[in-house]
Amino acid sequence: LSLQESLLLKSLGLSAKPSPKTPIPVPPVLWRIFQRRKTQPSMNKEPVDACRVEEFDVPGDIIRVFTDQGHFIPKGQPQGQLCLRKRLYFNLSMLEEDENVTMAQLEIKFHHNSYHTSSQGQIFELRLSQPSQVSLQGMPEPRQKLLVEQSFAQLHKSLLFNLSMVARDWRMHNRNLGLVLEVAVSGGDEVNELQGLCTSIDSFLDTSLLVVTLSQQCQVSRRRR
Amino acid sequence: RSAQHPPITLSNLCRPRRLYISFSDVGWENWIIAPQGYLANYCLGECPFPLTAELNSTNHAILQTMVHSLDPQGTPQPCCVPVRLSPISILYYDNSDNVVLRHYADMVVDECGC
């Protein structure tokens, strides 16, 4: 039976039967898409394109949400009002060889979901970089390619970034050194207040990467059509 | 002369039959999050002579029926198979505990034909 089962799983695009160890809650975005698709056939008689993700308007039949496996980096020497430095790492090795990444979207979520009462005039500055080589402890920080630099006024909800090119690059070169996220704070007069804002930010930071891929099954059927 | 056949009734004509697949029945409930099961259906029934429009017959099936009438031992009747299927989405955990939403084509039998 197990041989038969693994052959059937392979036909469904799975290399082995998954056995979740620490299952995480279903990300709301996936749950929303699932629910919408479930109700779609009864409302809409048009044939559904199984190889397109309408929500993001990209080709694809598989959507994954990767949790961040990175860790905080010690800030080292004081650098202005740098609040946090964190390595972001998403293990994309679960993608099958024949899957093509059509979209990758990074979500940086702040669980502090209301406006900070004392954030008047202060601005957070976010920088997202891609390291070009592995950093060794005690050695100078290696060169990094700056991907995004953005200011945001308040810790509110979430920020989304398109990382499709980066994810394709990780896959193409089979080399994923992750990303480096830095958040700094500026503005305002009270140094203590700025430090107060800074110390709290890492406690409610949550990052995930949503990846849409097009499997071999879809690529074949699209070519046939 | 056509061969002798058992009488065909409406109930044994080729058409979709109800089949609910429960993922817990196949032991997949611990990694498939949703749905817990779905109405997959299957095709069953005969494709007798004469093939009517309701039986969704292919031209090949019409000719196979003719040959079957002449040589019932050597050529079987056409098969009853799915002719229209629809997809479903499945939400599951992969081996790294990531949540995956995958669209699978051809999972539900909507129509059968000969």
Interface residues (C-beta under 8 A of the other chain):
Chain A: L12 G13 L14 A16 K17 P18 S19 P20 K21 T22 P23 I24 V26 P27 L30 W31 I33 F34 R37 K38 P41 P47 V48 A50 C51 D61 I62 I63 R64 V65 F66 T67 N91 M94 Q217 C218 S221
Chain B: W28 N30 W31 I33 A34 P35 S86 P87 I88 S89 L91 Y92 Y93 D94 N95 S96 D97 N98 V99 V100 L101 R102 H103 Y104 A105
